[in-house]
Amino acid sequence: MNMMPNPSVLNHVLVVFLKELREALRDRRTLLRVSLPGLLMGPLMLFALSMLVAQFEKQAEQREIVVAGMAQAPSLVNYLQRQNYSVKEAPADYERQLRESRLASAVLVVPAGFEQALARGDEAELEVVTDSANTRASASGGGVARRVRGFNDERARLHLMLRGVSPELLSPVSLTERDLASPGARAARITGIIPMFVIMAVLYGALTAALDTTSGERERQSLEPLLANPVPHGALVLGKWLAVALMGAVVAALASFSFLPAQLLIKSDALAAQFRFGWMDATLFALLLMPVAAAMGALLMAVAIRTKTFKEAQASANLVIMVFSLMPLLAIMNPGADAAWHYWLPGLGQYQQMMQLLKGEVLRLDQWLPPVLTALLIISGAILYVGRAMRAAASR
């Protein structure tokens, strides 16, 4: 396959590229299938996450504790009220309501004789009832337990003071916590969802265009007449690949920038304060995704070129999509220092790069170069394979 960049070949490449791009833009249904998932998937997930966090915040702001048998513990109720908590009697069927997720708060159960046991100095038992399948109730269980520990500490200190013993004996060690993470690294715990979605947008952007320009044309019986034209096969492949790569890169860029207006949908003030993702981040994300968009476009074309129908090509591409989309999970499931080989894997390398940027760190050469080299290797191999396949189809 002649790949020399002479003016004639470049003109053919440009003609094929414009032709493929025009056909892709003309098919509005395909264009919507390509662009909408990448544009809406991430922002909708961010909106859903913010709604969930806002619900938890609203529940925390209510400062309400549900108690079963509150009449048995007036001292405990007094302590909770002094902590600015309102105490509410639990419904009689609180266990059933927790299981059915109709009760959104954990229940503090006070047994009979609780106050008498405290007065005698005996150990008094309390029970916090939650349901792990009830997310909101389960989340509130920790707060109820902390309030009980606070009440326990207060009672212990009062007993020591009545006996003339310093309450400081209960806390002989003072503990101070210091977080070394930068503000960007702390915010990356929230913004870390963005790389996953923009990487998936690359697949959505390149998938339909790559399949349509190969197996789709074969199914429409327009590929063989196209190969019969006096156009070098190398120029034909390059023109098609450039159009596919451009579609993938455009959708990836749109997905990156879609998180800017999506931040207006965040309902939680705390989440909005932590969500640090600006114009510079979106621009850098789009630039980092260009090599992988080009590589995935070429690879999907290579997968689809041997198939006869669009459905067959989709089935063959599913394996590529599955492997590529699971790559970032290697880093998520193995937290810690980034391994050098992570940057050599397509998808995972870009995920690591974007996470570094979200943490406010500057990419080193050994972090920037491997994903680019890997993309170039995939592009070269896939384009050569597609060129041979088209040459074989033309010679039949």
For each residue, the residues with C-beta under 8 A, 3 or more apart:
1: 232 233 234 237 384 387 388 391
2: 9 232 234
3: 9 234 238
4: 9
5: 9 10
6: 9 10
7: 10 11
8: 11 12
9: 2 3 4 5 6 12 13 232 234 235
10: 5 6 7 13 14 235
11: 7 8 14 15
12: 8 9 15 16 231 232 235 236 239
13: 9 10 16 17 235 238 239 242
14: 10 11 17 18 239
15: 11 12 18 19 231 239
16: 12 13 19 20 231 235 236 238 239 240 243
17: 13 14 20 21 238 239 240 242 243
18: 14 15 21 22
19: 15 16 22 23 239
20: 16 17 23 24 209 213 239 240 242 243 244
21: 17 18 24 25 243 246
22: 18 19 25 26
23: 19 20 26 27
24: 20 21 27 30 31 209 212 243 247
25: 21 22 31
26: 22 23
27: 23 24 30 31 212
28: 31 32
29: 32 33
30: 24 27 33 34 208 209 212
31: 24 25 27 28 34 35
32: 28 29 35 36
33: 29 30 36 37 204 208
34: 30 31 37 38 204 205 207 208 209 247 251
35: 31 32 38 39 205 251 254
36: 32 33 39 40
37: 33 34 40 41 200 201 204
38: 34 35 41 42 198 200 201 204 205 251 252 254 255 258
39: 35 36 43 201 251 254 255 258
40: 36 37 43 44 258
41: 37 38 44 45 197 200 201 255
42: 38 45 46 193 194 197 198 201 255 258 259 262
43: 39 40 46 47 258 259 261 262 265
44: 40 41 47 48
45: 41 42 48 49 193 197
46: 42 43 49 50 193 259 262 263 265 266
47: 43 44 50 51 262 265 266 267
48: 44 45 51 52
49: 45 46 52 53 193 271
50: 46 47 53 54 265 266 267 268 271 272
51: 47 48 54 55 267
52: 48 49 55 56
53: 49 50 56 57 267 268 270 271
54: 50 51 57 58 267 268 271
55: 51 52 58 59 136
56: 52 53 59 60 136 139
57: 53 54 60 61 268 269 270
58: 54 55 61 62
59: 55 56 62 104 105 136 139 140
60: 56 57 63 143
61: 57 58
62: 58 59 86
63: 60 84 85 86
64: 85 86 87 88 105
65: 80 85 86 87 88 105 108 144 147
66: 88 89 90 94 103 105 106 107 108
67: 70 73 76 77 87 88 89 90 107 108 109 110
68: 89 90 94 107 108 109 110 129
69: 72 73 109 110 111 112 114
70: 67 73 76 77 87 89 110
71: 74
72: 69 110 111 112 113 114 115
73: 67 69 70 76 77 110 114 115
74: 71 77 78 115
75: 78 79 115 118 155
76: 67 70 73 79 80 110 114 126 151
77: 67 70 73 74 80 81 87
78: 74 75 81 82
79: 75 76 82 83 150 151 154
80: 65 76 77 83 85 87 147 151
81: 77 78 84 85 86 87
82: 78 79
83: 79 80 147 150
84: 63 81
85: 63 64 65 80 81 147
86: 62 63 64 65 81
87: 64 65 67 70 77 80 81
88: 64 65 66 67
89: 66 67 68 70
90: 66 67 68 94 107 109
91: 94 97 103
92:
93: 96 97
94: 66 68 90 91 97 98 103 107 129
95: 98 99 129
96: 93 99 100
97: 91 93 94 100 102 103
98: 94 95 101 103 107 129 130 131 134 137
99: 95 96 131 133 134
100: 96 97
101: 98 104 131 133 134 136 137
102: 97
103: 66 91 94 97 98 107 134 137
104: 59 101 134 136 137 140
105: 59 64 65 66 136 137 140
106: 66 128 129 130 137 138 140 141 143 144
107: 66 67 68 90 94 98 103 128 129 130
108: 65 66 67 68 126 127 128 129 144 148
109: 67 68 69 90 126 127 128 129
110: 67 68 69 70 72 73 76 114 126
111: 69 72 114 124 125 126 127
112: 69 72
113: 72 116 117
114: 69 72 73 76 110 111 117 118 124 125 126
115: 72 73 74 75 118 119
116: 113 119 120
117: 113 114 120 122 123 124
118: 75 114 115 121 122 124 155
119: 115 116
120: 116 117
121: 118 159
122: 117 118
123: 117
124: 111 114 117 118
125: 111 114
126: 76 108 109 110 111 114 148
127: 108 109 111
128: 106 107 108 109 141 144 145 148
129: 68 94 95 98 106 107 108 109
130: 98 106 107 134 137 138 140 141
131: 98 99 101 134 137 138
132: 138
133: 99 101 138
134: 98 99 101 103 104 130 131 137 138
135: 138 139
136: 55 56 59 101 104 105 139 140
137: 98 101 103 104 105 106 130 131 134 140 141
138: 106 130 131 132 133 134 135 141
139: 56 59 135 136 142
140: 59 104 105 106 130 136 137 143 144
141: 106 128 130 137 138 144 145
142: 139 145 146
143: 60 106 140 146 147
144: 65 106 108 128 140 141 147 148
145: 128 141 142 148 149
146: 142 143 149 150
147: 65 80 83 85 143 144 150 151
148: 108 126 128 144 145 151 152
149: 145 146 152 153
150: 79 83 146 147 153 154
151: 76 79 80 147 148 154 155
152: 148 149 155 156
153: 149 150 156 157 170
154: 79 150 151 157 158
155: 75 118 151 152 158 159
156: 152 153 159 160 167 170
157: 153 154 160 161 167 170
158: 154 155 161 162
159: 121 155 156 162 163
160: 156 157 163 165 166 167 169 170
161: 157 158 164 165 167
162: 158 159
163: 159 160
164: 161
165: 160 161 169
166: 160 169
167: 156 157 160 161 170
168: 171 172
169: 160 165 166 172
170: 153 156 157 160 167
171: 168 174
172: 168 169
173:
174: 171
175:
176:
177:
178:
179: 186
180:
181: 185 186
182: 185 186 359 360
183: 186 187 276 360
184: 187 188 276 358 359 360 361
185: 181 182 188 359 360
186: 179 181 182 183 189 274
187: 183 184 190 191 274 275 276 358
188: 184 185 191 192 355 358 359
189: 186 192 274
190: 187 193 271 274 275
191: 187 188 194 275 276 277 358
192: 188 189 195 196 355 358
193: 42 45 46 49 190 196 197
194: 42 191 197 198 256 259 277 285 354 358
195: 192 198 199 285 328 350 351 354 355 358
196: 192 193 199 200 328 351
197: 41 42 45 193 194 200 201 255
198: 38 42 194 195 201 202 252 255 256 285 289 354
199: 195 196 202 203 289 292 324 325 328 347 350 351
200: 37 38 41 196 197 203 204 325
201: 37 38 39 41 42 197 198 204 205 251 252 254 255 256
202: 198 199 205 206 248 251 252 289 292 293 296
203: 199 200 206 207 248 296 321 324 325
204: 33 34 37 38 200 201 207 208 251
205: 34 35 38 201 202 209 247 248 249 250 251 252 293
206: 202 203 209 210 244 245 247 248 251 293 296 297 300
207: 34 203 204 210 211 300 317 321
208: 30 33 34 204 211 212
209: 20 24 30 34 205 206 212 213 243 244 247 248 297
210: 206 207 213 214 244 296 297 300 301 304 317
211: 207 208 214 215 216 300 304 310 313 314 317
212: 24 27 30 208 209 215 216 217 310
213: 20 209 210 216 217 240 243 244 301
214: 210 211 217 218 223 240 301 304 305 307 313 386
215: 211 212 218 219 304 305 307 308 309 310 312 313
216: 211 212 213 219 220 310 313
217: 212 213 214 220 222 223 226
218: 214 215 221 223 224 307 308 309
219: 215 216 308 309 310
220: 216 217 223
221: 218 224 225
222: 217 225 226
223: 214 217 218 220 226 227 393
224: 218 221 227 228 393 394
225: 221 222 228 229
226: 217 222 223 229 231 236
227: 223 224 233 236 390 393 394
228: 224 225 394
229: 225 226
230:
231: 12 15 16 226 235 236
232: 1 2 9 12 235 236
233: 1 227 236 237 387 390 391 394
234: 1 2 3 9 237 238 387
235: 9 10 12 13 16 231 232 238 239
236: 12 16 226 227 231 232 233 239 240 390
237: 1 233 234 240 241 383 386 387 390
238: 3 13 16 17 234 235 241 242 383
239: 12 13 14 15 16 17 19 20 235 236 242 243
240: 16 17 20 213 214 236 237 243 244 301
241: 237 238 244 245 294 297 298 301 379 383 386
242: 13 17 20 238 239 245 246
243: 16 17 20 21 24 209 213 239 240 246 247
244: 20 206 209 210 213 240 241 247 248 297 298 300 301
245: 206 241 242 248 249 293 294 297 298
246: 21 242 243 249 250
247: 24 34 205 206 209 243 244 250 251 297
248: 202 203 205 206 209 244 245 251 252 293 294 296 297
249: 205 245 246 252 253 286 289 290 293 294
250: 205 246 247 253 254
251: 34 35 38 39 201 202 204 205 206 247 248 254 255
252: 38 198 201 202 205 248 249 255 256 285 286 289 290 293
253: 249 250 256 257 282 286 289
254: 35 38 39 201 250 251 257 258
255: 38 39 41 42 197 198 201 251 252 258 259
256: 194 198 201 252 253 259 281 282 283 285 286 289
257: 253 254 260 282 286
258: 38 39 40 42 43 254 255 261 262
259: 42 43 46 194 255 256 262 263 277 282
260: 257 263 277 278 279 282
261: 43 258 264
262: 42 43 46 47 258 259 265 266
263: 46 259 260 266 272 275 277
264: 261
265: 43 46 47 50 262
266: 46 47 50 262 263 271 272 275
267: 47 50 51 53 54 271
268: 50 53 54 57 271 272
269: 57 272 273
270: 53 57 273 274
271: 49 50 53 54 190 266 267 268 274 275
272: 50 263 266 268 269 275
273: 269 270
274: 186 187 189 190 270 271
275: 187 190 191 263 266 271 272
276: 183 184 187 191 281 358
277: 191 194 259 260 263 281 282 358
278: 260 281 282
279: 260 282 283
280: 283 284
281: 256 276 277 278 284 285 357 358
282: 253 256 257 259 260 277 278 279 285 286
283: 256 279 280 286 287
284: 280 281 287 288 357
285: 194 195 198 252 256 281 282 288 289 354 357
286: 249 252 253 256 257 282 283 289 290
287: 283 284 290
288: 284 285 291 292 350 353 354 357 371
289: 198 199 202 249 252 253 256 285 286 292 293 350
290: 249 252 286 287 293 294
291: 288 294 295 371 372 375 376
292: 199 202 288 289 295 296 346 347 349 350 371 375
293: 202 205 206 245 248 249 252 289 290 296 297
294: 241 245 248 249 290 291 297 298 375 379
295: 291 292 298 299 346 374 375 376 378 379 382
296: 202 203 206 210 248 292 293 299 300 320 324 346
297: 206 209 210 241 244 245 247 248 293 294 300 301
298: 241 244 245 294 295 301 302 378 379 382 383 386
299: 295 296 302 303 320 378 382
300: 206 207 210 211 244 296 297 303 304 317 320
301: 210 213 214 240 241 244 297 298 304 305 382 386
302: 298 299 305 381 382 383 385 386 389
303: 299 300 306 307 313 316 317 320
304: 210 211 214 215 300 301 307 313 316 317
305: 214 215 301 302 385 386 389 390
306: 303 389
307: 214 215 218 303 304 312 313 316
308: 215 218 219 312
309: 215 218 219 312 313
310: 211 212 215 216 219 313 314
311: 314 315
312: 215 307 308 309 315 316
313: 211 214 215 216 303 304 307 309 310 316 317
314: 211 310 311 317 318
315: 311 312 318
316: 303 304 307 312 313 319 320
317: 207 210 211 300 303 304 313 314 320 321
318: 314 315 321 322
319: 316 322 323
320: 296 299 300 303 316 317 323 324
321: 203 207 317 318 324 325
322: 318 319 325 326
323: 319 320 326 327
324: 199 203 296 320 321 327 346 347
325: 199 200 203 321 322 328 347
326: 322 323 329 330
327: 323 324 330 345 346 347 348 351
328: 195 196 199 325 331 332 347 348 351
329: 326 332 333
330: 326 327 333 334 342 345 348
331: 328 334 335 338 342 348 351 352 355
332: 328 329 335
333: 329 330
334: 330 331
335: 331 332
336:
337:
338: 331 342 343 352 356 367
339: 342
340: 343 344 366
341: 344 345
342: 330 331 338 339 345 348 349 352
343: 338 340 348 349 352 353 366 367 370 371
344: 340 341 349 370 371 373 374
345: 327 330 341 342 348 349 374
346: 292 295 296 324 327 349 350 371 374 375 378
347: 199 292 324 325 327 328 350 351
348: 327 328 330 331 342 343 345 351 352
349: 292 342 343 344 345 346 352 353 370 371 374
350: 195 199 288 289 292 346 347 353 354 371
351: 195 196 199 327 328 331 347 348 354 355
352: 331 338 342 343 348 349 355 356 367
353: 288 343 349 350 356 357 363 367 368 371
354: 194 195 198 285 288 350 351 357 358
355: 188 192 195 331 351 352 358 359
356: 338 352 353 359 361 363 367
357: 281 284 285 288 353 354 360 361 363
358: 184 187 188 191 192 194 195 276 277 281 354 355
359: 182 184 185 188 355 356
360: 182 183 184 185 357
361: 184 356 357
362:
363: 353 356 357 367 368
364: 367 368
365: 368 369
366: 340 343 369 370
367: 338 343 352 353 356 363 364 370
368: 353 363 364 365 371 372
369: 365 366 372 373
370: 343 344 349 366 367 373 374
371: 288 291 292 343 344 346 349 350 353 368 374 375
372: 291 368 369 375 376
373: 344 369 370 376 377
374: 295 344 345 346 349 370 371 377 378
375: 291 292 294 295 346 371 372 378 379
376: 291 295 372 373 379 380
377: 373 374 380 381
378: 295 298 299 346 374 375 381 382
379: 241 294 295 298 375 376 382 383
380: 376 377 383 384
381: 302 377 378 384 385
382: 295 298 299 301 302 378 379 385 386
383: 237 238 241 298 302 379 380 386 387
384: 1 380 381 387 388
385: 302 305 381 382 388 389
386: 214 237 241 298 301 302 305 382 383 389 390
387: 1 233 234 237 383 384 390 391
388: 1 384 385 391 392
389: 302 305 306 385 386 392 393
390: 227 233 236 237 305 386 387 393 394
391: 1 233 387 388 394 395
392: 388 389 395 396
393: 223 224 227 389 390 396
394: 224 227 228 233 390 391
395: 391 392
396: 392 393
